[in-house]
Each structure stands twice: as C-alpha cells, then as structure tokens.
Amino acid sequence: MKAKDIRNKSQEELQKELVELKSELFKLRFQHATNQLENPMKLKDVKRSIARIKTILKERELKGIQV
C-alpha cells in the first residue's frame, strides 16, 4: 500500500485497516513458525504497511487534522 493511498483514507478507515493488517501479520507469523509460509516477503510488506499507517496517523494527530 502506497503512502499516497493511505493519506486519502479517513481516520476510521485507517484504524480498520490497521486492525486487519495486525491480524494478517499474526497469521503470517504463525505460518512462518510452522514452516507453511510460501512467500516470506509478505511478512516484510505487511510490517511496512503497518508502519506507514501508524506514521500517517501520528502525523495527523500532531497536526490535529481529522480527515
């Protein structure tokens, strides 16, 4: 997910997306631990998406913007 796409979403959408990504990360970690993960790069992509969303949420919090 690109930062540009994330910035166009509302606060509620970002919170929902964050919960979904965290759930997906948990499932991927479980698959990785049991050697069932087909694409290990998926872990990296999900972690980066979570970080991007958290960064944008923090930016909005500091600016006081509620989009």
Contact map, one row per residue, 1 for C-alpha under 8 A:
1110110000000000000000000000000000000000000000001000000000000000000
1111110000000000000000000000000000000000000000000000000000000000000
1111111000000000000000000000000000000000000000000001100000000000000
0111111100000000000000000000000000000000000000000000000000000000000
1111111110000000000000000000000000000000000000000000000000000000000
1111111110000100000000000000000000000000000000000001100100000000000
0011111111000000000000000000000000000000000000000000000100000000000
0001111111000000000000000000000000000000000000000000000000000000000
0000111111101100000000000000000000000000000000000000000000000000001
0000001111111100000000000000000000000000000000000000000000000000011
0000000011111110000000000000000000000000000000000000000010000000011
0000000001111111000000000000000000000000000000000000000000000000000
0000000011111111100000000000000000000000000000000000000000000000000
0000010011111111110000000000000000000000000000000000100010000000000
0000000000111111111000000000000000000000000000000000000000000000000
0000000000011111111100000000000000000000000000000000000000000000000
0000000000001111111110000000000000000000000000000000000000000000000
0000000000000111111111000000000000000000000000000100110000000000000
0000000000000011111111100000000000000000000000000000000000000000000
0000000000000001111111110000000000000000000000000000000000000000000
0000000000000000111111111000000000000000000001001100000000000000000
0000000000000000011111111100000000000000000000000100000000000000000
0000000000000000001111111110000000000000000000000000000000000000000
0000000000000000000111111111000000000000000001000000000000000000000
0000000000000000000011111111100000000000001001100000000000000000000
0000000000000000000001111111110000000000000000000000000000000000000
0000000000000000000000111111111000000000000000000000000000000000000
0000000000000000000000011111111100001000011000000000000000000000000
0000000000000000000000001111111110000000001000000000000000000000000
0000000000000000000000000111111111000000000000000000000000000000000
0000000000000000000000000011111111111000000000000000000000000000000
0000000000000000000000000001111111111001000000000000000000000000000
0000000000000000000000000000111111110000000000000000000000000000000
0000000000000000000000000000011111111000000000000000000000000000000
0000000000000000000000000000001111111000000000000000000000000000000
0000000000000000000000000000001111111100000000000000000000000000000
0000000000000000000000000001001101111111000000000000000000000000000
0000000000000000000000000000000000011111000000000000000000000000000
0000000000000000000000000000000000001111110000000000000000000000000
0000000000000000000000000000000100001111111100000000000000000000000
0000000000000000000000000000000000000011111110000000000000000000000
0000000000000000000000000001000000000011111111000000000000000000000
0000000000000000000000001001100000000001111111100000000000000000000
0000000000000000000000000000000000000001111111110000000000000000000
0000000000000000000000000000000000000000111111111000000000000000000
0000000000000000000010011000000000000000011111111100000000000000000
0000000000000000000000001000000000000000001111111110000000000000000
0000000000000000000000000000000000000000000111111111000000000000000
1000000000000000000010000000000000000000000011111111100000000000000
0000000000000000010011000000000000000000000001111111110000000000000
0000000000000000000000000000000000000000000000111111111000000000000
0010010000000000000000000000000000000000000000011111111100000000000
0010010000000100010000000000000000000000000000001111111110000000000
0000000000000000010000000000000000000000000000000111111111000000000
0000000000000000000000000000000000000000000000000011111111100000000
0000011000000000000000000000000000000000000000000001111111110000000
0000000000100100000000000000000000000000000000000000111111111000000
0000000000000000000000000000000000000000000000000000011111111100000
0000000000000000000000000000000000000000000000000000001111111110000
0000000000000000000000000000000000000000000000000000000111111111110
0000000000000000000000000000000000000000000000000000000011111111100
0000000000000000000000000000000000000000000000000000000001111111100
0000000000000000000000000000000000000000000000000000000000111111100
0000000000000000000000000000000000000000000000000000000000011111110
0000000000000000000000000000000000000000000000000000000000011111111
0000000001100000000000000000000000000000000000000000000000010001111
0000000011100000000000000000000000000000000000000000000000000000111
